Amino acid sequence: MKITFRHSGAVVESMKAMVAKYPCDEFESPKRSTVASLSFWMDAESRVVELCSTLGLAVPAECTLEFEYKVSPPAGRGKESHTDLMLWWGTTCVGVEAKYTESPYQIVSDWLKEGSNLENRQKVLGGWCDLIATVTGSKYAPELLAAERYQMIHRIASVCSRPEKHRHVVYQVFDPQPEKIGYYRQDLARLKKLFATGSAIGLHICKVEVRSFDVHSALVKEWNRDKTRCSAAVIAGLMTGTLMSCGKISIETI
């Protein structure tokens, strides 16, 4: 399989070279989802094959993997949506959002209150909704999304910005405890119903068991004790494969 690696729009030589494209502070905590995600995708070809197989997709001869895939709001002024990884080939694209130890993200009502310009934030939200509607064919009123996770909305919109016909959003949950899986299951199920995604956008939870090696376990203990910054050690561990092992994935389609 021919794989083209990219980071934020720029071509990158390999997965090991990918690590250097992130700012060092991205690795200050060994518990960041970026750490688990990069560990998982180091053997990119076998992981693409595995992902395709579990999603029931044909394995491509060529594939592009872009980390930190950016999409600007189609309306209003606001921050870009950064999907952890966007894969695309032929007529298919898959947006992957990695989750490890993160707490639940903001709901729309709280996000709207944070800004100094409510009207602009409403435009941004409406723009994401309109982008999703171009794919689903179903309009949805942004004002009815108050209790939904803002991040999930613009992640779904990001795959809708792609030209491919077949679109999938995958929430890749590392160390998939039942409570975490239940949270993502409920939120994605509500958004599937609200946006009437039907078969136009596949929504999935990808479960990945993680086993920390001694190096990673020690770094986690230090971080839990006094938030000891460990960027250099995490980067070295990623480059040598001595941080963690990630098991085979299982997919739950919403």
Phi and psi restraints in degrees (value plus and minus 20) as a CYANA .aco file:
   2 LYS   PHI    -111.4   -71.4
   2 LYS   PSI     100.4   140.4
   3 ILE   PHI    -136.1   -96.1
   3 ILE   PSI     109.9   149.9
   4 THR   PHI    -122.8   -82.8
   4 THR   PSI     103.9   143.9
   5 PHE   PHI    -118.3   -78.3
   5 PHE   PSI     119.2   159.2
   6 ARG   PHI    -160.8  -120.8
   6 ARG   PSI     134.5   174.5
   7 HIS   PHI    -157.9  -117.9
   7 HIS   PSI      97.1   137.1
   8 SER   PHI      31.9    71.9
   8 SER   PSI      19.1    59.1
   9 GLY   PHI      75.3   115.3
   9 GLY   PSI     -34.3     5.7
  10 ALA   PHI    -122.9   -82.9
  10 ALA   PSI     119.9   159.9
  11 VAL   PHI     -90.0   -50.0
  11 VAL   PSI     119.1   159.1
  12 VAL   PHI    -144.5  -104.5
  12 VAL   PSI     123.8   163.8
  13 GLU   PHI     -87.8   -47.8
  13 GLU   PSI     -60.8   -20.8
  14 SER   PHI    -178.1  -138.1
  14 SER   PSI     154.5   194.5
  15 MET   PHI     -87.2   -47.2
  15 MET   PSI     -56.1   -16.1
  16 LYS   PHI     -86.0   -46.0
  16 LYS   PSI     -58.3   -18.3
  17 ALA   PHI     -87.4   -47.4
  17 ALA   PSI     -44.8    -4.8
  18 MET   PHI     -81.4   -41.4
  18 MET   PSI     -56.7   -16.7
  19 VAL   PHI     -76.8   -36.8
  19 VAL   PSI     -59.3   -19.3
  20 ALA   PHI     -90.7   -50.7
  20 ALA   PSI     -33.1     6.9
  21 LYS   PHI     -99.9   -59.9
  21 LYS   PSI     -33.1     6.9
  22 TYR   PHI    -112.3   -72.3
  22 TYR   PSI     125.3   165.3
  23 PRO   PHI     -84.4   -44.4
  23 PRO   PSI     128.7   168.7
  24 CYS   PHI     -76.8   -36.8
  24 CYS   PSI     -55.0   -15.0
  25 ASP   PHI     -88.3   -48.3
  25 ASP   PSI     -31.5     8.5
  26 GLU   PHI     -84.6   -44.6
  26 GLU   PSI     -42.1    -2.1
  27 PHE   PHI    -132.0   -92.0
  27 PHE   PSI      -3.5    36.5
  28 GLU   PHI     -81.5   -41.5
  28 GLU   PSI     -57.2   -17.2
  29 SER   PHI    -124.5   -84.5
  29 SER   PSI     113.2   153.2
  30 PRO   PHI     -95.5   -55.5
  30 PRO   PSI     -22.4    17.6
  31 LYS   PHI    -121.1   -81.1
  31 LYS   PSI     -14.3    25.7
  32 ARG   PHI     -90.8   -50.8
  32 ARG   PSI     126.8   166.8
  33 SER   PHI     -84.2   -44.2
  33 SER   PSI     -47.1    -7.1
  34 THR   PHI     -80.0   -40.0
  34 THR   PSI     -57.5   -17.5
  35 VAL   PHI     -84.0   -44.0
  35 VAL   PSI     -68.4   -28.4
  36 ALA   PHI     -85.0   -45.0
  36 ALA   PSI     -61.1   -21.1
  37 SER   PHI     -83.0   -43.0
  37 SER   PSI     -68.2   -28.2
  38 LEU   PHI     -85.5   -45.5
  38 LEU   PSI     -56.6   -16.6
  39 SER   PHI     -80.3   -40.3
  39 SER   PSI     -63.9   -23.9
  40 PHE   PHI     -84.0   -44.0
  40 PHE   PSI     -64.3   -24.3
  41 TRP   PHI    -108.7   -68.7
  41 TRP   PSI     -15.9    24.1
  42 MET   PHI     -75.9   -35.9
  42 MET   PSI     -61.9   -21.9
  43 ASP   PHI    -114.0   -74.0
  43 ASP   PSI      52.6    92.6
  44 ALA   PHI     -81.0   -41.0
  44 ALA   PSI     -62.9   -22.9
  45 GLU   PHI     -82.5   -42.5
  45 GLU   PSI     -67.6   -27.6
  46 SER   PHI     -86.0   -46.0
  46 SER   PSI     -52.3   -12.3
  47 ARG   PHI     -92.7   -52.7
  47 ARG   PSI     -55.4   -15.4
  48 VAL   PHI     -84.1   -44.1
  48 VAL   PSI     -64.1   -24.1
  49 VAL   PHI     -79.9   -39.9
  49 VAL   PSI     -64.4   -24.4
  50 GLU   PHI     -83.3   -43.3
  50 GLU   PSI     -64.8   -24.8
  51 LEU   PHI     -82.5   -42.5
  51 LEU   PSI     -66.0   -26.0
  52 CYS   PHI     -80.5   -40.5
  52 CYS   PSI     -64.1   -24.1
  53 SER   PHI     -81.9   -41.9
  53 SER   PSI     -63.6   -23.6
  54 THR   PHI     -93.6   -53.6
  54 THR   PSI     -45.1    -5.1
  55 LEU   PHI    -108.3   -68.3
  55 LEU   PSI     -24.5    15.5
  56 GLY   PHI      54.8    94.8
  56 GLY   PSI       9.3    49.3
  57 LEU   PHI    -126.8   -86.8
  57 LEU   PSI     129.5   169.5
  58 ALA   PHI     -87.6   -47.6
  58 ALA   PSI     118.4   158.4
  59 VAL   PHI     -93.6   -53.6
  59 VAL   PSI     105.7   145.7
  60 PRO   PHI    -100.2   -60.2
  60 PRO   PSI     137.7   177.7
  61 ALA   PHI    -100.0   -60.0
  61 ALA   PSI     -49.8    -9.8
  62 GLU   PHI    -154.2  -114.2
  62 GLU   PSI     128.8   168.8
  63 CYS   PHI    -174.9  -134.9
  63 CYS   PSI     124.3   164.3
  64 THR   PHI    -130.0   -90.0
  64 THR   PSI     112.5   152.5
  65 LEU   PHI    -138.1   -98.1
  65 LEU   PSI      94.6   134.6
  66 GLU   PHI    -136.2   -96.2
  66 GLU   PSI      96.2   136.2
  67 PHE   PHI    -105.7   -65.7
  67 PHE   PSI     127.9   167.9
  68 GLU   PHI      34.8    74.8
  68 GLU   PSI      36.7    76.7
  69 TYR   PHI     -98.0   -58.0
  69 TYR   PSI     101.5   141.5
  70 LYS   PHI    -124.4   -84.4
  70 LYS   PSI     117.6   157.6
  71 VAL   PHI    -154.0  -114.0
  71 VAL   PSI     104.6   144.6
  72 SER   PHI     -99.6   -59.6
  72 SER   PSI     129.3   169.3
  73 PRO   PHI     -77.7   -37.7
  73 PRO   PSI     111.2   151.2
  74 PRO   PHI     -93.5   -53.5
  74 PRO   PSI     -30.3     9.7
  75 ALA   PHI    -165.9  -125.9
  75 ALA   PSI     130.1   170.1
  76 GLY   PHI      51.8    91.8
  76 GLY   PSI    -192.9  -152.9
  77 ARG   PHI    -141.1  -101.1
  77 ARG   PSI     107.4   147.4
  78 GLY   PHI    -191.3  -151.3
  78 GLY   PSI    -199.7  -159.7
  79 LYS   PHI     -91.5   -51.5
  79 LYS   PSI     128.9   168.9
  80 GLU   PHI     -88.4   -48.4
  80 GLU   PSI     132.1   172.1
  81 SER   PHI    -104.5   -64.5
  81 SER   PSI     106.7   146.7
  82 HIS   PHI    -130.2   -90.2
  82 HIS   PSI      77.6   117.6
  83 THR   PHI     -95.5   -55.5
  83 THR   PSI     114.0   154.0
  84 ASP   PHI     -76.4   -36.4
  84 ASP   PSI     -61.2   -21.2
  85 LEU   PHI    -173.0  -133.0
  85 LEU   PSI     111.0   151.0
  86 MET   PHI    -137.6   -97.6
  86 MET   PSI     105.8   145.8
  87 LEU   PHI    -129.9   -89.9
  87 LEU   PSI     121.9   161.9
  88 TRP   PHI    -170.4  -130.4
  88 TRP   PSI     128.8   168.8
  89 TRP   PHI    -183.3  -143.3
  89 TRP   PSI     127.7   167.7
  90 GLY   PHI      28.0    68.0
  90 GLY   PSI    -138.1   -98.1
  91 THR   PHI    -126.0   -86.0
  91 THR   PSI      -1.6    38.4
  92 THR   PHI    -146.5  -106.5
  92 THR   PSI     120.0   160.0
  93 CYS   PHI    -154.5  -114.5
  93 CYS   PSI     127.8   167.8
  94 VAL   PHI    -154.7  -114.7
  94 VAL   PSI      98.3   138.3
  95 GLY   PHI    -115.0   -75.0
  95 GLY   PSI     104.9   144.9
  96 VAL   PHI    -134.3   -94.3
  96 VAL   PSI     104.2   144.2
  97 GLU   PHI    -131.7   -91.7
  97 GLU   PSI      97.8   137.8
  98 ALA   PHI    -107.4   -67.4
  98 ALA   PSI     116.2   156.2
  99 LYS   PHI    -153.6  -113.6
  99 LYS   PSI     112.5   152.5
 100 TYR   PHI    -148.3  -108.3
 100 TYR   PSI     -95.5   -55.5
 101 THR   PHI    -137.9   -97.9
 101 THR   PSI     -10.7    29.3
 102 GLU   PHI     -86.4   -46.4
 102 GLU   PSI     127.7   167.7
 103 SER   PHI     -99.8   -59.8
 103 SER   PSI     144.3   184.3
 104 PRO   PHI     -75.2   -35.2
 104 PRO   PSI     123.2   163.2
 105 TYR   PHI    -105.6   -65.6
 105 TYR   PSI     149.8   189.8
 106 GLN   PHI     -80.0   -40.0
 106 GLN   PSI     122.9   162.9
 107 ILE   PHI    -105.9   -65.9
 107 ILE   PSI     141.8   181.8
 108 VAL   PHI     -78.2   -38.2
 108 VAL   PSI     -62.8   -22.8
 109 SER   PHI     -80.8   -40.8
 109 SER   PSI     -58.3   -18.3
 110 ASP   PHI     -91.8   -51.8
 110 ASP   PSI     -58.5   -18.5
 111 TRP   PHI     -83.2   -43.2
 111 TRP   PSI     -60.5   -20.5
 112 LEU   PHI     -83.4   -43.4
 112 LEU   PSI     -57.6   -17.6
 113 LYS   PHI     -90.3   -50.3
 113 LYS   PSI     -45.6    -5.6
 114 GLU   PHI     -88.8   -48.8
 114 GLU   PSI     -51.6   -11.6
 115 GLY   PHI     -97.5   -57.5
 115 GLY   PSI     137.5   177.5
 116 SER   PHI    -106.2   -66.2
 116 SER   PSI     -32.6     7.4
 117 ASN   PHI    -147.8  -107.8
 117 ASN   PSI      70.3   110.3
 118 LEU   PHI     -79.6   -39.6
 118 LEU   PSI     -62.0   -22.0
 119 GLU   PHI     -79.6   -39.6
 119 GLU   PSI     -61.4   -21.4
 120 ASN   PHI     -85.6   -45.6
 120 ASN   PSI     -62.1   -22.1
 121 ARG   PHI     -85.1   -45.1
 121 ARG   PSI     -54.5   -14.5
 122 GLN   PHI     -85.5   -45.5
 122 GLN   PSI     -56.4   -16.4
 123 LYS   PHI     -85.4   -45.4
 123 LYS   PSI     -61.8   -21.8
 124 VAL   PHI     -80.4   -40.4
 124 VAL   PSI     -68.3   -28.3
 125 LEU   PHI     -81.2   -41.2
 125 LEU   PSI     -63.9   -23.9
 126 GLY   PHI     -81.9   -41.9
 126 GLY   PSI     -55.7   -15.7
 127 GLY   PHI     -84.2   -44.2
 127 GLY   PSI     -62.2   -22.2
 128 TRP   PHI     -82.3   -42.3
 128 TRP   PSI     -62.5   -22.5
 129 CYS   PHI     -83.0   -43.0
 129 CYS   PSI     -61.3   -21.3
 130 ASP   PHI     -84.8   -44.8
 130 ASP   PSI     -56.0   -16.0
 131 LEU   PHI     -84.7   -44.7
 131 LEU   PSI     -61.7   -21.7
 132 ILE   PHI     -84.0   -44.0
 132 ILE   PSI     -58.6   -18.6
 133 ALA   PHI     -84.8   -44.8
 133 ALA   PSI     -47.7    -7.7
 134 THR   PHI     -84.3   -44.3
 134 THR   PSI     -42.8    -2.8
 135 VAL   PHI    -117.0   -77.0
 135 VAL   PSI     -63.0   -23.0
 136 THR   PHI    -102.8   -62.8
 136 THR   PSI     -45.3    -5.3
 137 GLY   PHI      58.1    98.1
 137 GLY   PSI     -14.4    25.6
 138 SER   PHI    -137.2   -97.2
 138 SER   PSI      99.7   139.7
 139 LYS   PHI     -97.4   -57.4
 139 LYS   PSI     124.6   164.6
 140 TYR   PHI    -158.2  -118.2
 140 TYR   PSI     115.9   155.9
 141 ALA   PHI     -95.4   -55.4
 141 ALA   PSI     100.4   140.4
 142 PRO   PHI     -77.1   -37.1
 142 PRO   PSI     -51.2   -11.2
 143 GLU   PHI     -87.4   -47.4
 143 GLU   PSI     -31.5     8.5
 144 LEU   PHI    -113.9   -73.9
 144 LEU   PSI     -12.5    27.5
 145 LEU   PHI    -122.3   -82.3
 145 LEU   PSI      -5.8    34.2
 146 ALA   PHI     -72.4   -32.4
 146 ALA   PSI     -56.4   -16.4
 147 ALA   PHI    -114.5   -74.5
 147 ALA   PSI     -17.3    22.7
 148 GLU   PHI    -112.1   -72.1
 148 GLU   PSI     139.3   179.3
 149 ARG   PHI     -96.3   -56.3
 149 ARG   PSI     100.0   140.0
 150 TYR   PHI     -79.8   -39.8
 150 TYR   PSI     -61.1   -21.1
 151 GLN   PHI     -80.5   -40.5
 151 GLN   PSI     -61.2   -21.2
 152 MET   PHI     -82.4   -42.4
 152 MET   PSI     -54.6   -14.6
 153 ILE   PHI     -85.7   -45.7
 153 ILE   PSI     -68.0   -28.0
 154 HIS   PHI     -98.3   -58.3
 154 HIS   PSI     -37.0     3.0
 155 ARG   PHI     -90.0   -50.0
 155 ARG   PSI     -61.3   -21.3
 156 ILE   PHI     -84.3   -44.3
 156 ILE   PSI     -62.0   -22.0
 157 ALA   PHI     -81.2   -41.2
 157 ALA   PSI     -53.0   -13.0
 158 SER   PHI     -82.6   -42.6
 158 SER   PSI     -61.6   -21.6
 159 VAL   PHI     -89.3   -49.3
 159 VAL   PSI     -46.1    -6.1
 160 CYS   PHI     -93.0   -53.0
 160 CYS   PSI     -36.0     4.0
 161 SER   PHI     -98.2   -58.2
 161 SER   PSI     -35.5     4.5
 162 ARG   PHI     -98.8   -58.8
 162 ARG   PSI     133.3   173.3
 163 PRO   PHI    -102.7   -62.7
 163 PRO   PSI     -31.6     8.4
 164 GLU   PHI     -85.4   -45.4
 164 GLU   PSI     131.1   171.1
 165 LYS   PHI     -98.5   -58.5
 165 LYS   PSI     -56.2   -16.2
 166 HIS   PHI    -124.5   -84.5
 166 HIS   PSI      97.2   137.2
 167 ARG   PHI    -142.1  -102.1
 167 ARG   PSI     120.0   160.0
 168 HIS   PHI    -156.8  -116.8
 168 HIS   PSI     123.7   163.7
 169 VAL   PHI    -137.4   -97.4
 169 VAL   PSI     105.9   145.9
 170 VAL   PHI    -141.0  -101.0
 170 VAL   PSI     100.1   140.1
 171 TYR   PHI    -112.5   -72.5
 171 TYR   PSI      87.3   127.3
 172 GLN   PHI    -110.9   -70.9
 172 GLN   PSI      87.2   127.2
 173 VAL   PHI    -123.1   -83.1
 173 VAL   PSI      93.3   133.3
 174 PHE   PHI    -106.7   -66.7
 174 PHE   PSI     123.0   163.0
 175 ASP   PHI      35.0    75.0
 175 ASP   PSI      44.6    84.6
 176 PRO   PHI     -97.9   -57.9
 176 PRO   PSI      61.7   101.7
 177 GLN   PHI     -92.0   -52.0
 177 GLN   PSI     128.4   168.4
 178 PRO   PHI     -72.6   -32.6
 178 PRO   PSI     -60.0   -20.0
 179 GLU   PHI     -83.7   -43.7
 179 GLU   PSI     -61.6   -21.6
 180 LYS   PHI     -85.6   -45.6
 180 LYS   PSI     -65.4   -25.4
 181 ILE   PHI     -82.4   -42.4
 181 ILE   PSI     -61.1   -21.1
 182 GLY   PHI     -81.0   -41.0
 182 GLY   PSI     -58.5   -18.5
 183 TYR   PHI     -82.5   -42.5
 183 TYR   PSI     -69.5   -29.5
 184 TYR   PHI     -88.4   -48.4
 184 TYR   PSI     -56.0   -16.0
 185 ARG   PHI     -81.6   -41.6
 185 ARG   PSI     -68.1   -28.1
 186 GLN   PHI     -84.4   -44.4
 186 GLN   PSI     -65.5   -25.5
 187 ASP   PHI     -86.7   -46.7
 187 ASP   PSI     -62.7   -22.7
 188 LEU   PHI     -88.0   -48.0
 188 LEU   PSI     -57.5   -17.5
 189 ALA   PHI     -83.5   -43.5
 189 ALA   PSI     -60.4   -20.4
 190 ARG   PHI     -83.6   -43.6
 190 ARG   PSI     -64.2   -24.2
 191 LEU   PHI     -87.2   -47.2
 191 LEU   PSI     -55.0   -15.0
 192 LYS   PHI     -79.6   -39.6
 192 LYS   PSI     -61.9   -21.9
 193 LYS   PHI     -92.3   -52.3
 193 LYS   PSI     -64.0   -24.0
 194 LEU   PHI     -84.2   -44.2
 194 LEU   PSI     -63.1   -23.1
 195 PHE   PHI    -110.8   -70.8
 195 PHE   PSI     -22.4    17.6
 196 ALA   PHI      29.4    69.4
 196 ALA   PSI      32.9    72.9
 197 THR   PHI     -88.0   -48.0
 197 THR   PSI     -48.2    -8.2
 198 GLY   PHI      31.5    71.5
 198 GLY   PSI    -153.1  -113.1
 199 SER   PHI    -112.6   -72.6
 199 SER   PSI     -20.4    19.6
 200 ALA   PHI     -91.4   -51.4
 200 ALA   PSI     -52.8   -12.8
 201 ILE   PHI    -155.3  -115.3
 201 ILE   PSI      96.9   136.9
 202 GLY   PHI     -99.3   -59.3
 202 GLY   PSI     109.3   149.3
 203 LEU   PHI    -133.0   -93.0
 203 LEU   PSI     106.6   146.6
 204 HIS   PHI    -159.5  -119.5
 204 HIS   PSI     133.5   173.5
 205 ILE   PHI    -132.1   -92.1
 205 ILE   PSI     106.8   146.8
 206 CYS   PHI    -128.9   -88.9
 206 CYS   PSI      97.6   137.6
 207 LYS   PHI    -118.4   -78.4
 207 LYS   PSI     110.4   150.4
 208 VAL   PHI    -151.8  -111.8
 208 VAL   PSI      96.2   136.2
 209 GLU   PHI     -95.0   -55.0
 209 GLU   PSI     119.9   159.9
 210 VAL   PHI    -143.7  -103.7
 210 VAL   PSI     116.4   156.4
 211 ARG   PHI    -142.6  -102.6
 211 ARG   PSI      96.7   136.7
 212 SER   PHI     -96.8   -56.8
 212 SER   PSI     116.1   156.1
 213 PHE   PHI    -102.0   -62.0
 213 PHE   PSI     152.0   192.0
 214 ASP   PHI     -75.9   -35.9
 214 ASP   PSI     -59.9   -19.9
 215 VAL   PHI     -80.5   -40.5
 215 VAL   PSI     -68.4   -28.4
 216 HIS   PHI     -86.8   -46.8
 216 HIS   PSI     -62.2   -22.2
 217 SER   PHI     -79.3   -39.3
 217 SER   PSI     -61.0   -21.0
 218 ALA   PHI     -85.6   -45.6
 218 ALA   PSI     -60.9   -20.9
 219 LEU   PHI     -85.8   -45.8
 219 LEU   PSI     -58.5   -18.5
 220 VAL   PHI     -84.7   -44.7
 220 VAL   PSI     -61.6   -21.6
 221 LYS   PHI     -81.6   -41.6
 221 LYS   PSI     -63.4   -23.4
 222 GLU   PHI     -84.2   -44.2
 222 GLU   PSI     -61.3   -21.3
 223 TRP   PHI     -85.5   -45.5
 223 TRP   PSI     -63.9   -23.9
 224 ASN   PHI     -84.5   -44.5
 224 ASN   PSI     -50.3   -10.3
 225 ARG   PHI     -96.3   -56.3
 225 ARG   PSI     -70.8   -30.8
 226 ASP   PHI    -166.6  -126.6
 226 ASP   PSI       4.4    44.4
 227 LYS   PHI      33.7    73.7
 227 LYS   PSI      24.0    64.0
 228 THR   PHI     -85.7   -45.7
 228 THR   PSI     101.3   141.3
 229 ARG   PHI     -91.6   -51.6
 229 ARG   PSI     116.6   156.6
 230 CYS   PHI    -160.0  -120.0
 230 CYS   PSI      15.5    55.5
 231 SER   PHI     -74.6   -34.6
 231 SER   PSI     -68.0   -28.0
 232 ALA   PHI     -81.4   -41.4
 232 ALA   PSI     -63.0   -23.0
 233 ALA   PHI     -88.3   -48.3
 233 ALA   PSI     -58.8   -18.8
 234 VAL   PHI     -86.2   -46.2
 234 VAL   PSI     -64.2   -24.2
 235 ILE   PHI     -81.8   -41.8
 235 ILE   PSI     -64.7   -24.7
 236 ALA   PHI     -81.1   -41.1
 236 ALA   PSI     -60.6   -20.6
 237 GLY   PHI     -85.7   -45.7
 237 GLY   PSI     -57.6   -17.6
 238 LEU   PHI     -84.8   -44.8
 238 LEU   PSI     -61.2   -21.2
 239 MET   PHI     -89.0   -49.0
 239 MET   PSI     -50.8   -10.8
 240 THR   PHI    -122.3   -82.3
 240 THR   PSI     -26.0    14.0
 241 GLY   PHI      51.0    91.0
 241 GLY   PSI       8.7    48.7
 242 THR   PHI    -126.9   -86.9
 242 THR   PSI      -7.6    32.4
 243 LEU   PHI    -109.2   -69.2
 243 LEU   PSI     -72.6   -32.6
 244 MET   PHI    -179.4  -139.4
 244 MET   PSI     142.9   182.9
 245 SER   PHI    -138.1   -98.1
 245 SER   PSI     122.1   162.1
 246 CYS   PHI    -133.2   -93.2
 246 CYS   PSI     108.8   148.8
 247 GLY   PHI     -97.8   -57.8
 247 GLY   PSI    -194.8  -154.8
 248 LYS   PHI     -87.1   -47.1
 248 LYS   PSI     132.2   172.2
 249 ILE   PHI    -111.9   -71.9
 249 ILE   PSI     136.4   176.4
 250 SER   PHI    -150.5  -110.5
 250 SER   PSI     123.4   163.4
 251 ILE   PHI    -133.2   -93.2
 251 ILE   PSI     113.7   153.7
 252 GLU   PHI    -136.3   -96.3
 252 GLU   PSI      96.0   136.0
 253 THR   PHI    -110.1   -70.1
 253 THR   PSI     110.3   150.3
